[in-house]
């Protein structure tokens, strides 16, 4: 006798699989080389951090941790970029998959001395022409963390937010340590 799997059970299996991948994804995030930066410059800069949707949480965490480490950083919502670039020396954009809202902030990167894109999706591999074009125009550095979850009929993401949050903590620790050595 064949047991029918309900949509709810299927979603729970997808969620369970994502949760089970979290430890290996965190290990992969720790193993991902950090993007080369002039750490002393970044540690003294006024950093505008942004992210939208799923990436807003890690972006807010990055701004908070950077500020706690003594770096002049603040979070700006994506809407702040609609009429120009918020004031600052550097832009740090967190994005999962380079959403249109993230690309709005990215389009303002030329207004900053330096820019960093932290993405939880392999930006260079298999992206659409639109995303590829946004990356080609990006004047800053790209720090790619382990890829986002594979779609599966369920929008809840598990791996990408925790990998991006770990990336935020690594960035803050790195720049905070740089301040100690200035």
VODO-654977 format. One line per field, with one value per residue (C-alpha): residue in three letters; y, x, z; chain. Coordinates in Angstrom, 3 decimals. Example, Ala and Ser with C-alpha at 12.3 -4.5 7.8 and 13.67 -1.06 7.14 Angstrom:
2
r <- (ALA|SER)
yy <- (-4.500|-1.060)
xx <- (12.300|13.670)
zz <- (7.800|7.140)
c <- (A|A)
END
This chain:
182
r <- (UNK|UNK|UNK|UNK|UNK|UNK|UNK|UNK|UNK|UNK|UNK|UNK|UNK|UNK|UNK|UNK|UNK|UNK|UNK|UNK|UNK|UNK|UNK|UNK|UNK|UNK|UNK|UNK|UNK|UNK|UNK|UNK|UNK|UNK|UNK|UNK|UNK|UNK|UNK|UNK|UNK|UNK|UNK|UNK|UNK|UNK|UNK|UNK|UNK|UNK|UNK|UNK|UNK|UNK|UNK|UNK|UNK|UNK|UNK|UNK|UNK|UNK|UNK|UNK|UNK|UNK|UNK|UNK|UNK|UNK|UNK|UNK|UNK|UNK|UNK|UNK|UNK|UNK|UNK|UNK|UNK|UNK|UNK|UNK|UNK|UNK|UNK|UNK|UNK|UNK|UNK|UNK|UNK|UNK|UNK|UNK|UNK|UNK|UNK|UNK|UNK|UNK|UNK|UNK|UNK|UNK|UNK|UNK|UNK|UNK|UNK|UNK|UNK|UNK|UNK|UNK|UNK|UNK|UNK|UNK|UNK|UNK|UNK|UNK|UNK|UNK|UNK|UNK|UNK|UNK|UNK|UNK|UNK|UNK|UNK|UNK|UNK|UNK|UNK|UNK|UNK|UNK|UNK|UNK|UNK|UNK|UNK|UNK|UNK|UNK|UNK|UNK|UNK|UNK|UNK|UNK|UNK|UNK|UNK|UNK|UNK|UNK|UNK|UNK|UNK|UNK|UNK|UNK|UNK|UNK|UNK|UNK|UNK|UNK|UNK|UNK|UNK|UNK|UNK|UNK|UNK|UNK)
yy <- (0.000|3.360|6.156|9.537|12.347|15.584|18.952|19.823|16.683|17.461|20.990|19.643|17.304|20.270|22.271|19.318|18.914|22.596|22.485|19.376|21.202|24.155|22.784|21.937|25.303|27.128|25.140|26.062|29.719|29.591|28.001|30.640|33.033|36.576|39.182|41.141|44.619|47.502|46.728|49.835|52.059|50.226|50.299|54.116|54.681|55.620|52.472|52.374|48.820|47.713|44.628|43.931|41.083|38.052|39.879|42.758|40.750|39.932|43.514|44.945|42.507|43.610|47.298|46.565|44.387|46.824|49.696|47.589|46.948|50.703|51.097|53.975|51.849|52.190|50.322|52.091|50.488|49.922|52.755|55.222|54.673|55.627|59.317|59.060|57.593|57.959|59.758|57.668|56.580|52.935|50.828|47.254|45.465|42.129|40.306|36.839|36.384|40.091|41.086|44.149|46.097|45.189|46.284|49.715|50.132|48.627|51.248|53.927|52.310|54.916|57.501|55.749|55.379|51.612|49.052|45.451|43.041|40.101|37.534|34.044|32.969|32.086|35.304|34.219|30.866|30.366|33.799|35.581|38.209|40.899|39.772|39.264|42.824|44.186|42.347|43.643|47.216|46.675|48.749|47.046|43.715|40.638|38.235|35.063|32.852|29.355|29.295|29.803|26.962|25.204|26.041|23.446|24.900|26.431|29.979|29.574|29.908|28.529|28.189|31.552|33.791|32.005|31.940|35.656|36.362|34.469|36.502|39.698|38.578|37.717|41.144|42.962|40.934|41.549|45.319|45.550|43.783|46.143|49.102|47.623|47.458|51.011)
xx <- (0.000|1.421|1.278|0.351|2.691|0.883|2.230|2.791|4.888|6.895|7.568|8.683|11.099|12.523|12.892|14.492|16.984|17.887|18.406|20.562|22.788|23.369|26.434|28.292|27.317|28.666|31.907|32.116|31.541|34.421|36.588|35.669|38.595|37.830|37.780|41.060|40.393|42.504|41.401|42.932|41.095|37.785|38.146|38.414|35.732|32.100|30.450|26.915|25.552|22.398|20.443|16.838|14.483|16.330|19.672|18.459|18.961|22.624|23.193|21.711|23.826|26.949|26.238|25.604|28.708|30.900|29.681|30.285|33.827|34.416|33.880|31.637|28.968|25.219|22.419|20.426|17.295|17.238|14.716|17.367|19.104|16.077|16.962|20.753|23.469|23.369|26.472|29.502|32.934|32.181|29.195|28.649|25.714|24.392|22.326|21.055|20.936|21.228|17.593|16.357|16.265|19.901|20.817|19.345|21.861|24.594|23.908|24.998|28.384|30.212|29.347|31.649|35.418|35.128|32.354|31.890|29.162|28.578|26.460|25.352|25.015|27.759|27.473|29.706|28.134|24.907|23.411|20.980|22.271|20.629|22.464|25.678|25.405|24.922|28.058|30.053|29.086|29.872|33.006|33.835|34.847|32.621|32.794|30.941|29.758|28.289|25.314|21.680|19.231|17.945|14.311|11.721|8.255|9.029|10.244|11.686|15.461|17.710|21.262|21.743|20.792|23.052|25.968|25.531|25.278|28.504|30.061|28.883|30.531|33.766|33.853|33.241|35.890|38.374|37.877|37.664|41.024|42.444|41.458|43.379|46.514|46.280)
zz <- (0.000|-1.050|1.510|0.090|1.133|1.850|0.772|4.447|4.997|1.867|3.114|6.475|4.696|2.743|5.958|7.764|4.918|5.050|8.805|8.453|5.908|8.244|10.102|6.887|5.372|8.440|8.194|4.502|5.404|7.868|5.182|2.580|2.169|3.193|0.464|0.461|1.850|3.064|6.614|8.178|5.704|6.180|9.971|9.910|7.245|7.685|6.373|5.040|5.293|3.518|2.633|1.777|2.497|3.772|3.605|5.801|8.998|8.337|7.110|10.310|12.316|10.419|11.116|14.792|15.228|13.321|15.517|18.655|17.404|17.115|13.371|12.230|10.560|10.207|8.487|5.779|4.283|0.543|0.122|1.277|-2.080|-4.180|-4.296|-4.093|-1.954|1.842|3.122|3.933|2.740|2.003|0.982|2.113|0.449|1.697|-0.889|-1.581|-5.319|-6.168|-5.897|-7.816|-4.543|-3.823|-7.338|-6.530|-3.710|-5.879|-8.551|-6.056|-5.328|-7.441|-4.783|-2.291|-2.142|-1.648|-1.909|-0.802|-1.869|0.485|-1.287|-0.340|-3.931|-6.333|-8.265|-11.127|-11.913|-13.770|-13.186|-15.477|-17.937|-15.804|-12.652|-14.620|-15.925|-12.408|-11.301|-14.268|-13.331|-9.621|-8.909|-5.626|-4.185|-4.019|-1.082|-2.047|0.785|0.376|-2.003|-1.146|-0.681|-3.732|-4.395|-3.593|-3.297|0.076|0.580|4.086|3.896|6.614|5.330|3.580|6.538|9.002|6.552|5.859|9.606|10.188|7.373|9.116|12.349|10.535|8.873|12.162|13.995|11.210|11.099|14.903|15.225|12.637|14.823|17.735|15.591|14.187)
c <- (A|A|A|A|A|A|A|A|A|A|A|A|A|A|A|A|A|A|A|A|A|A|A|A|A|A|A|A|A|A|A|A|A|A|A|A|A|A|A|A|A|A|A|A|A|A|A|A|A|A|A|A|A|A|A|A|A|A|A|A|A|A|A|A|A|A|A|A|A|A|A|A|A|A|A|A|A|A|A|A|A|A|A|A|A|A|A|A|A|A|A|A|A|A|A|A|A|A|A|A|A|A|A|A|A|A|A|A|A|A|A|A|A|A|A|A|A|A|A|A|A|A|A|A|A|A|A|A|A|A|A|A|A|A|A|A|A|A|A|A|A|A|A|A|A|A|A|A|A|A|A|A|A|A|A|A|A|A|A|A|A|A|A|A|A|A|A|A|A|A|A|A|A|A|A|A|A|A|A|A|A|A)
END
